[in-house]
Amino acid sequence: MSGAVVAGSAAFLLAGALVPLLVRFAVGRNLLDVPNLRSSHEVPTPRLGGVAIILGTWAGVLLLGLGGAGPLLLAATLVGLVGLADDFGGLHFGPKAAAQALAAAGLVALYPPPLLSGAPGVLKAAVFVVGVFWVVALTNAFNFMDGIDGIIGGVALVNVLFLGALAGGGGLPVLPALAGAVAGFLVWNVSPASIFLGDAGSYFLGFFLAVAALYAPPPGGGWSPLLFVAGVLVFTPLLFDTGYTLLRRARAGKNVFAAHREHVYQEITPAPSMHRRTSNLYYGVSVVAGLAALLVAGGGVAVLAGLALALACCALLAALPSLVRT
């Protein structure tokens, strides 16, 4: 516990201290997110906050020693660097998705998670594909949902809390470092934000947490597919908002990868003054989703209760544009 506190505190302090330096660097080189018709902000804002999270996480982890977390952290950092290249110059979606898939495939193949190790021989290929798809899907869900002040940083902190709870006392030791770095960044990102996460940060966070859900050791050493399902449910709000939006756009014949303002969180946030309200709503729904995940992980009748709670989260999010008035 003391090691986790040290790692988290160091990550928090470094990430928080780096943000003003990154703001100055970004402003001096015009690395700003300039508002347009699809934006949810009104003032050009630096977009390099992910660098602070990446460096803060590394600092916290190195204080404790990399141990078995080295491959996870290295792969997430490589994906974050691809996002950083996009923050600097702009990349098409295809190359970014390919880089994410390669990093995920390499990690899962070279360091098989319990999901793959425990699969029967004939199913290993299918489970491998599922694992890679999961990592790429959550990585991009984090990126798609990073559109208003504070939303992804706060949701990620909730996700870390419940992933740690699912893993019990033996959870991944890198999670406290990640939580500290995100908290240090979030100090500057709550509305009105001084800096944005950028693709470097959203890709790093999404990839890191997707892999954490695959690799976190279960309490007692036992593992089952049900625990992976519980890990997926932790991210219910991000996954539902992303999937629901893509489905609606596909049914309308629109380009699902084109920039837009049709996410649920965007529809209920017509002005920057509403950013904090919307972020708080998603924090709350993420807590409920985390509780649903714990119920599912418990097995037995609680599985049905957990699934029902997760479905209730989805129904609430779908109804939010009608329920929330400005």
C-alpha positions in Angstrom: 0.0 0.0 0.0 2.8 2.5 0.9 4.4 1.8 -2.5 1.2 2.5 -4.3 0.9 5.8 -2.4 4.4 6.8 -3.3 4.0 5.9 -7.0 0.6 7.7 -7.2 1.9 10.8 -5.4 5.0 11.0 -7.6 3.0 10.6 -10.8 0.5 13.2 -9.6 3.2 15.8 -8.8 5.1 15.3 -12.0 2.1 15.3 -14.3 0.7 18.4 -12.5 4.0 20.2 -12.8 4.5 19.4 -16.4 1.2 20.8 -17.6 2.1 24.5 -17.4 5.3 23.8 -19.3 3.4 21.9 -22.0 0.9 24.7 -22.3 3.7 27.2 -22.9 5.4 24.9 -25.4 2.1 24.3 -27.3 1.1 27.9 -27.4 4.6 28.9 -28.6 4.4 26.4 -31.5 0.7 26.9 -32.3 -0.2 23.3 -31.3 -3.7 24.4 -30.4 -7.1 22.8 -30.8 -8.9 25.7 -32.7 -12.7 25.7 -32.3 -14.9 24.9 -35.3 -18.5 24.1 -35.9 -18.1 20.6 -34.4 -16.1 21.7 -31.3 -17.5 21.9 -27.8 -15.0 24.7 -26.7 -14.8 28.3 -27.7 -11.1 29.2 -27.1 -8.0 27.8 -28.8 -6.6 25.3 -26.3 -3.3 23.3 -26.1 -3.7 19.6 -26.8 -0.6 18.0 -25.4 -1.9 17.0 -21.9 -1.3 13.3 -22.7 2.4 13.8 -22.6 2.1 14.7 -18.9 0.1 11.6 -18.2 2.6 9.3 -20.0 5.6 10.8 -18.3 3.9 10.9 -14.9 2.9 7.2 -15.2 6.4 6.2 -16.2 7.9 8.1 -13.2 5.5 6.5 -10.7 6.1 3.0 -12.1 9.9 3.3 -12.2 9.9 4.3 -8.5 8.6 0.8 -7.7 10.4 -1.0 -10.5 8.9 -2.1 -13.8 8.5 -5.8 -12.9 6.1 -7.5 -15.2 4.5 -4.2 -16.2 7.2 -3.3 -18.7 5.6 -4.7 -21.8 2.2 -3.2 -21.0 3.6 0.2 -20.4 5.9 0.1 -23.4 3.1 -0.9 -25.8 0.8 1.8 -24.4 3.5 4.4 -24.7 4.1 3.4 -28.4 0.4 3.8 -29.1 0.5 7.2 -27.3 3.4 8.3 -29.5 1.3 7.5 -32.6 -1.3 9.8 -31.1 1.3 12.4 -30.4 2.3 12.4 -34.1 -1.4 13.1 -34.8 -1.4 15.9 -32.3 1.6 17.5 -34.1 0.7 16.9 -37.7 -2.5 14.9 -38.3 -2.7 11.3 -39.4 -5.5 9.4 -41.1 -7.5 7.0 -39.0 -6.3 3.9 -40.9 -2.6 4.2 -40.0 -3.5 4.9 -36.4 -5.8 1.9 -36.1 -3.2 -0.3 -37.7 -0.5 0.8 -35.2 -2.9 0.1 -32.3 -3.7 -3.3 -33.7 -0.1 -4.2 -34.2 0.8 -3.1 -30.7 -2.1 -5.1 -29.2 -1.3 -8.2 -31.3 2.3 -8.1 -30.4 1.6 -7.7 -26.7 -1.1 -10.4 -26.6 1.0 -12.8 -28.6 4.3 -12.4 -26.7 2.7 -12.0 -23.3 -0.5 -14.0 -23.3 -3.2 -12.8 -20.8 -5.3 -15.3 -18.9 -8.0 -14.9 -21.5 -5.7 -16.5 -24.0 -3.7 -18.8 -21.8 -6.9 -20.4 -20.4 -8.5 -21.0 -23.8 -8.7 -24.5 -25.3 -6.2 -25.0 -28.2 -8.9 -24.9 -30.9 -10.2 -21.6 -29.6 -6.9 -19.8 -29.1 -7.0 -18.0 -32.5 -10.6 -16.7 -31.9 -9.7 -15.6 -28.4 -6.6 -13.9 -29.7 -8.7 -11.9 -32.2 -11.2 -11.0 -29.5 -8.4 -9.7 -27.3 -6.9 -7.6 -30.0 -10.3 -6.2 -31.1 -11.1 -5.4 -27.4 -7.9 -3.3 -27.0 -8.3 -1.4 -30.3 -12.0 -0.8 -29.6 -11.5 0.6 -26.2 -8.5 2.7 -27.3 -10.7 4.4 -29.9 -13.7 4.7 -27.6 -11.5 6.8 -25.2 -10.5 8.9 -28.2 -14.0 9.4 -29.5 -15.3 10.3 -26.1 -12.6 12.9 -25.4 -14.7 16.0 -26.4 -15.4 18.1 -23.4 -13.5 19.3 -20.4 -12.8 16.7 -17.7 -14.8 13.9 -19.0 -12.2 11.3 -19.9 -9.8 12.1 -17.1 -12.5 11.7 -14.4 -14.1 8.6 -16.0 -10.6 7.0 -16.3 -10.1 7.5 -12.5 -13.3 5.7 -11.8 -12.3 2.9 -14.2 -9.0 2.5 -12.4 -10.8 2.3 -9.0 -13.1 -0.6 -10.1 -10.4 -2.5 -12.1 -8.4 -2.5 -8.9 -11.4 -3.7 -7.0 -12.0 -6.5 -9.4 -8.4 -7.6 -9.1 -8.5 -7.5 -5.3 -5.3 -6.8 -3.3 -3.1 -8.3 -6.1 -4.1 -5.8 -8.7 -1.7 -4.4 -11.3 0.8 -2.2 -9.4 0.9 0.2 -12.3 -2.7 1.4 -11.8 -1.9 3.7 -8.8 0.8 5.4 -11.0 -1.7 5.9 -13.8 -4.3 7.2 -11.4 -1.9 9.7 -9.9 -0.8 11.0 -13.4 -4.4 11.3 -14.6 -5.4 13.2 -11.4 -2.4 15.6 -11.9 -3.6 16.3 -15.4 -7.2 16.6 -14.4 -6.4 19.5 -12.1 -5.8 21.5 -15.2 -8.4 19.9 -17.4 -11.6 20.5 -15.4 -13.9 23.1 -16.9 -12.7 25.6 -18.0 -9.7 23.5 -19.2 -6.2 25.0 -19.6 -5.1 22.0 -21.7 -6.7 19.0 -23.5 -5.7 15.4 -23.4 -4.9 15.1 -27.1 -4.7 11.9 -29.1 -1.5 11.0 -27.3 -3.4 10.9 -24.0 -6.6 9.4 -25.1 -4.8 6.6 -27.0 -2.5 5.9 -24.1 -5.3 5.8 -21.5 -7.6 3.7 -23.6 -4.9 1.2 -24.6 -3.5 1.0 -21.0 -6.8 0.4 -19.4 -8.0 -2.1 -22.0 -4.8 -4.2 -21.5 -5.2 -3.8 -17.7 -8.7 -5.4 -18.0 -7.1 -8.3 -19.8 -4.1 -8.8 -17.5 -5.2 -7.8 -14.0 -4.7 -10.8 -11.8 -7.9 -12.0 -10.2 -8.2 -12.4 -6.5 -7.2 -15.8 -5.3 -5.5 -16.7 -8.5 -8.6 -18.1 -10.2 -9.8 -16.8 -13.5 -12.8 -17.3 -15.7 -14.3 -15.6 -18.8 -16.9 -14.0 -16.4 -14.2 -11.9 -14.9 -13.3 -10.5 -18.4 -17.0 -9.7 -18.9 -16.9 -7.8 -15.6 -13.9 -5.9 -16.8 -15.7 -4.9 -20.0 -18.7 -3.7 -18.0 -16.5 -1.2 -16.1 -16.4 0.8 -19.3 -20.1 0.6 -20.1 -20.7 4.4 -20.5 -17.8 4.9 -23.0 -18.6 1.7 -24.9 -22.3 2.4 -25.1 -22.1 6.0 -26.1 -19.5 5.2 -28.8 -21.4 2.1 -30.2 -24.8 3.8 -30.0 -23.5 6.8 -31.9 -21.8 4.8 -34.6 -24.9 2.7 -35.1 -27.1 5.7 -35.4 -24.8 7.3 -37.9 -24.4 4.1 -39.9 -28.2 3.7 -40.1 -28.5 7.2 -41.4 -25.9 6.5 -44.1 -23.3 8.8 -42.6 -19.5 8.3 -42.5 -19.0 6.7 -39.1 -15.4 7.9 -38.9 -16.1 11.6 -39.9 -15.9 14.2 -37.2 -19.4 15.1 -35.7 -21.3 16.3 -32.7 -23.7 13.4 -32.3 -22.4 11.6 -29.2 -24.8 11.5 -26.3 -22.4 13.6 -24.2 -22.2 16.2 -27.0 -26.0 16.4 -27.5 -26.5 17.3 -23.8 -23.6 19.8 -23.8 -24.7 22.7 -26.0 -22.3 25.2 -24.4 -19.0 25.2 -22.5 -20.8 26.2 -19.3 -22.4 22.7 -19.3 -19.1 20.8 -19.5 -18.8 20.2 -15.8 -22.5 19.0 -15.5 -22.1 16.5 -18.3 -18.7 15.2 -17.0 -20.2 14.7 -13.5 -23.1 12.8 -15.1 -20.7 10.4 -16.8 -18.7 10.0 -13.6 -21.8 8.9 -11.8 -22.9 6.5 -14.5 -19.3 5.1 -14.5 -19.6 4.4 -10.8 -22.9 2.5 -11.3 -21.3 0.6 -14.2 -18.4 -0.3 -11.9 -20.8 -1.6 -9.2 -22.5 -3.7 -12.0 -19.1 -5.2 -12.8 -18.5 -6.2 -9.2 -21.8 -7.9 -9.1 -21.1 -9.9 -12.2 -17.6 -10.8 -10.9 -19.3 -12.2 -7.8 -21.1 -14.9 -9.9 -24.3 -16.6 -9.0 -27.6 -14.7 -9.0 -25.6 -11.5 -8.7 -24.6 -11.8 -12.4 -28.2 -11.1 -13.4 -28.4 -8.1 -11.1 -25.1 -6.8 -12.5 -26.2 -7.2 -16.1 -29.5 -5.6 -15.4 -27.7 -2.6 -13.8 -25.4 -2.3 -16.8 -28.4 -2.3 -19.1 -30.0 0.4 -17.0 -26.9 2.5 -17.5 -27.3 2.1 -21.3 -31.0 3.0 -21.2 -30.3 6.1 -19.1 -27.6 7.3 -21.5 -29.9 6.7 -24.5 -32.6 8.8 -22.8 -30.3 11.6 -21.6 -30.8 13.9 -24.6 -34.6 13.8 -23.8 -34.2 14.0 -20.1 -31.6 16.7 -19.7 -32.8 20.1 -20.5 -30.6 23.2 -20.9 
